Amino acid sequence: MRAPHDSSADALPTPGPRDRHRLYERAVQDPAADVAVVERVLRRFEQPARRLREDFSGTAALAASWVERGPERIAVAVDLDPSVHAWARSYRIPSLGDAAARLRLVQADVREAPRERFDAVVALNFSYGVFRTRAALRGYLRSARAALAPGGVLMLDAFGGWDAQKELVERRRIGSGVTYVWEQQRFDPITHGIRCAIHFEFARGRPMRRAFEYDWRLWSLPELTELLGEAGLVDLEVLWDVASGPSRYLPRASARNQAGWIAYVIGRRRVSPPPASAGSRRRRPARG
């Protein structure tokens, strides 16, 4: 016997098979895995996991995954590009049901994003690479720290390895008749500037060239941890890919280099010390 047909599903708009944002999400993002990393970090530091801000959010995939994990969860997705939030309003928000009310899209520079005492602020997919100087990146990290609740976590991801500084083209099938292409077009060893592009190729029809283009600085892990410290964050850690499964990223102080790797870098806003009790306050000496 067939299950009853849900006519409400027919009303949900869906992007076309060659929609570049849909293809990007299939090829690049795993928001459930990223959310799981955030949850594990917060749990390890005995912090709540309720309020999250996703910076450089794009189509808000991670923020949506966050609010879907529980009715107490709230997320704010911040991006300067109005087109990605227009896509999210058309295709992502309608699929969230009641959880949609707990996801807010904000078009803004991430350095001027809402500061609402978040439990976590995340900046993934290497997008902070648009900040090409230490001063610019440090300024962003300071603004993100100001948006954290005491003990809250700021999390970045980073990529590297000896292949990261090469001009190369990598291809990977992401579905029937669709190939994801990552191209590193240029790397400057003096500035660490890197220019990259994403293309999509199809078994039938013309390829989608330069679906996304990037002009970043390739920041190293020690640079990122140093800048997090300079921005006032504490408990700095690099989470390295050491295993398989949900606990694959663990804190490490050193690692062997590889052709290519992805890691997370985290820091926390300092927890305010508890106020001194009246009995513990030092009394002023009495005047003679």
Order of alpha helices (4+ residues) and beta strands (2+ residues): alpha-alpha-alpha-beta-alpha-beta-alpha-beta-beta-alpha-beta-beta-beta-beta-beta-alpha-beta-beta-beta
